[in-house]
Amino acid sequence: MTFQTYSLFVLSIIMIYFGHVENRLNLLQLQDDIDKLKADFNSSNSDVGDGRPIFTERLSSWTERNEKRIILSQIISMYLKILENTDKSKAHVRNISEELYTLKESLSDGSKKMEDLKDLTKLQMNDLKIQRKAVNELFSVLQKLGDTSSSHKRKRSQFQRQCKC
């Protein structure tokens, strides 16, 4: 899959998934803008086809809507980071950036969740104070885990009763 096809594919998934393909977004215009951006980045270069996809492969393992919001918010942020250093005087760059910012705003809860995950990785688990606090919260964490798994089991058993499979 070429970079241009790949970029349009990822952006299309994101926009369709979150309902931004209505009247506000002309997908054909966006495709034209992405084609211009590809030319700016010389994405037809032979090294683009080397290796595995960057984003689309990761999207397949995120199945729940709320999970997807987390990964998609991160992917949108990465696209915005790419566009930070591009020539904003070009209309196609501005159009793509504006649409990505709009999408990012609609995914703001996903961004917050991603920040929570990053913060967790920064915790110094060898710090005695953090260990004490964590141990104090252990029962509460396990209760929440039990609540989620029991509601999941309940949903599954309700589905099995309803489904005549």
C-alpha positions in Angstrom: 0.0 0.0 0.0 1.5 3.4 -1.0 1.8 6.1 1.6 -0.9 8.2 -0.1 -3.3 5.3 -0.2 -2.4 4.5 3.3 -2.9 8.1 4.6 -6.2 8.4 2.9 -7.3 5.0 4.3 -6.3 5.9 7.9 -7.9 9.3 7.7 -11.1 7.9 6.1 -11.4 5.3 8.9 -11.0 7.9 11.5 -13.6 10.3 10.0 -16.1 7.6 9.1 -15.8 6.0 12.5 -16.6 9.3 14.3 -19.2 10.5 11.8 -17.2 13.4 10.3 -18.0 12.5 6.7 -21.3 14.4 6.6 -21.6 17.7 4.8 -18.7 19.2 6.7 -16.1 17.1 5.0 -15.7 16.6 1.3 -13.7 13.4 1.2 -12.7 13.9 -2.4 -11.4 17.4 -1.7 -9.5 15.9 1.3 -8.1 13.2 -1.0 -6.9 15.8 -3.4 -5.3 17.7 -0.5 -3.6 14.5 0.7 -2.3 13.8 -2.8 -0.7 17.3 -2.8 0.8 16.6 0.7 2.2 13.3 -0.6 3.9 15.3 -3.4 5.3 17.7 -0.8 6.8 14.8 1.1 7.9 12.9 -2.0 6.0 9.9 -0.6 6.2 8.0 -3.9 9.9 7.3 -3.0 10.7 3.6 -3.0 11.6 3.4 0.7 7.9 4.2 1.6 6.8 0.7 0.6 9.5 -1.0 2.8 8.4 -2.7 5.9 5.0 -2.8 7.6 2.3 -0.1 7.9 2.8 2.5 10.7 -0.8 2.9 11.9 -3.3 0.7 10.2 -1.9 -2.5 11.6 -2.2 -1.2 15.2 -5.8 -0.2 14.6 -6.9 -3.7 14.2 -6.1 -4.8 17.7 -8.2 -2.0 19.3 -11.8 -3.3 19.0 -14.0 -1.3 21.4 -15.2 2.2 20.6 -13.6 3.7 23.6 -10.3 1.9 23.0 -10.3 3.1 19.4 -10.8 6.7 20.6 -7.6 6.4 22.6 -5.4 5.1 19.8 -7.0 7.4 17.2 -6.4 10.4 19.3 -2.8 9.5 19.5 -2.6 8.9 15.7 -4.2 12.2 15.0 -1.6 13.9 17.3 1.2 12.3 15.4 -0.2 13.5 12.1 -0.5 17.0 13.5 3.1 16.8 14.7 4.1 15.9 11.1 2.3 18.9 9.8 3.8 21.3 12.4 6.9 21.9 10.3 5.2 22.1 6.9 4.5 25.2 4.9 1.1 26.4 6.3 0.8 28.9 3.4 -0.3 26.0 1.3 -4.1 25.6 1.2 -4.0 21.8 1.3 -1.8 21.8 4.4 -4.2 24.2 6.1 -7.3 22.1 5.1 -5.8 18.9 6.4 -4.6 20.5 9.6 -8.0 22.1 10.3 -9.8 18.8 9.8 -7.3 17.0 12.0 -7.7 19.6 14.7 -11.5 19.2 14.5 -11.1 15.4 14.8 -8.7 15.8 17.7 -11.2 18.0 19.6 -13.9 15.3 19.1 -11.4 12.7 20.6 -10.3 14.8 23.6 -11.5 12.2 26.0 -9.2 9.7 24.2 -6.3 12.1 24.6 -6.9 12.4 28.3 -7.0 8.6 28.6 -3.7 8.4 26.7 -2.1 10.9 29.1 -3.3 8.8 32.0 -1.6 5.7 30.5 1.6 7.7 29.9 1.5 9.0 33.5 1.2 5.4 34.8 4.4 4.4 33.0 6.2 7.2 34.7 5.4 6.1 38.2 8.5 5.1 40.2 7.4 1.7 41.4 10.5 1.2 43.4 9.6 4.2 45.5 8.4 3.0 49.0 5.8 5.8 49.3 4.3 4.9 45.9 4.3 1.2 46.8 2.5 2.0 50.1 -0.1 4.1 48.3 -0.6 1.4 45.7 -1.0 -1.3 48.3 -3.6 0.9 50.0 -5.6 1.1 46.8 -5.2 -2.6 45.8 -8.6 -3.7 47.2 -10.4 -0.9 45.5 -8.7 -1.6 42.2 -9.6 -5.3 42.4 -13.2 -4.3 43.2 -13.3 -2.2 40.0 -11.8 -5.0 38.0 -14.5 -7.4 39.5 -17.2 -4.9 38.5 -16.0 -4.7 34.9 -15.6 -8.4 34.5 -19.0 -9.2 36.1 -20.8 -6.7 33.9 -19.0 -8.2 30.8 -20.1 -11.7 31.8 -23.6 -10.4 32.4 -23.7 -8.9 28.9 -22.4 -12.0 27.3 -24.9 -14.3 29.1 -27.8 -11.9 28.3 -26.7 -12.1 24.6 -26.5 -15.9 24.7 -30.1 -16.1 26.1 -31.3 -13.7 23.4 -29.4 -15.2 20.5 -30.9 -18.4 19.0 -27.5 -19.3 17.5 
